[in-house]
């Protein structure tokens, strides 16, 4: 069961869209090593707009992810890849359906 999540919105700099896509695809191998990251999705919302949605069983899992490898990599690449500050919203999961 998941109770906590993050919704992240990323706006790529002009010409950096493919780099952002590659960066997000590469993030999968990092989050696969995080036992408390129950679900993780990297998505493209528009031509230059990307997002990440990830879910956790509790606040401890969410905090572990926020201090983990993908978050660190985002901070390191923020000025290079993104035209706007990264938007991270902490949200509560009200209902979910996950594979068993």
C-alpha positions in Angstrom: 0.0 0.0 0.0 1.2 3.5 -0.8 0.2 6.6 1.2 2.7 9.2 0.1 3.9 10.4 -3.3 5.7 13.1 -5.2 4.6 14.9 -8.4 7.6 16.6 -10.1 7.3 18.9 -13.1 10.3 19.7 -15.3 10.6 22.2 -18.1 13.5 21.5 -20.5 15.7 24.3 -21.8 15.3 24.8 -25.6 17.3 22.1 -27.4 17.7 20.0 -24.2 14.6 17.9 -24.6 16.4 14.8 -25.7 18.9 15.2 -22.9 16.1 15.4 -20.3 14.5 12.3 -21.8 17.8 10.4 -21.6 18.4 11.7 -18.0 14.9 10.5 -16.9 15.4 7.1 -18.6 18.7 6.7 -16.8 17.0 7.4 -13.4 15.2 4.1 -13.6 18.3 2.1 -12.7 18.8 4.3 -9.6 15.2 4.1 -8.2 15.2 0.3 -8.8 17.7 0.2 -6.0 15.3 2.0 -3.6 13.2 -0.5 -1.7 10.7 2.1 -0.5 10.0 3.5 -4.0 6.9 1.4 -4.7 6.1 3.1 -8.1 8.0 5.5 -10.3 7.0 7.0 -13.6 8.9 9.4 -15.8 6.6 11.0 -18.4 6.6 13.5 -21.2 3.7 16.0 -20.8 4.4 18.1 -23.9 7.2 19.1 -26.3 9.5 20.4 -23.5 7.6 19.5 -20.4 8.4 16.4 -18.4 7.3 14.9 -15.1 7.9 12.3 -12.5 5.4 10.6 -10.3 6.6 8.3 -7.6 4.8 6.6 -4.7 5.9 5.3 -1.3 4.5 3.3 1.6 5.1 6.1 4.1 6.9 9.4 4.8 10.2 7.6 5.6 10.2 6.2 2.1 9.5 9.5 0.5 12.2 11.2 2.5 14.7 8.5 1.6 14.0 9.1 -2.1 14.3 12.8 -1.8 17.8 12.4 -0.4 18.7 9.6 -2.9 20.5 9.4 -6.1 17.9 10.8 -8.5 17.2 13.8 -6.4 21.0 14.5 -6.1 21.4 14.1 -9.9 18.5 16.5 -10.5 20.1 19.2 -8.4 23.4 18.7 -10.1 21.9 19.0 -13.6 19.2 21.6 -12.9 20.9 24.6 -14.3 22.1 22.7 -17.4 18.9 21.0 -18.4 15.9 23.0 -17.1 14.6 26.5 -17.9 12.6 26.8 -14.7 13.1 25.7 -11.1 12.1 22.1 -10.6 8.6 21.9 -9.1 8.3 19.1 -6.5 4.9 18.6 -4.8 4.5 16.3 -1.8 1.1 14.6 -2.1 -1.0 12.1 -0.2 -2.3 9.0 -2.0 -6.0 8.5 -1.4 -6.4 5.3 -3.4 -4.2 3.2 -5.6 -4.1 0.0 -7.7 -0.7 -1.6 -8.0 0.4 -5.0 -9.4 0.7 -7.7 -6.8 
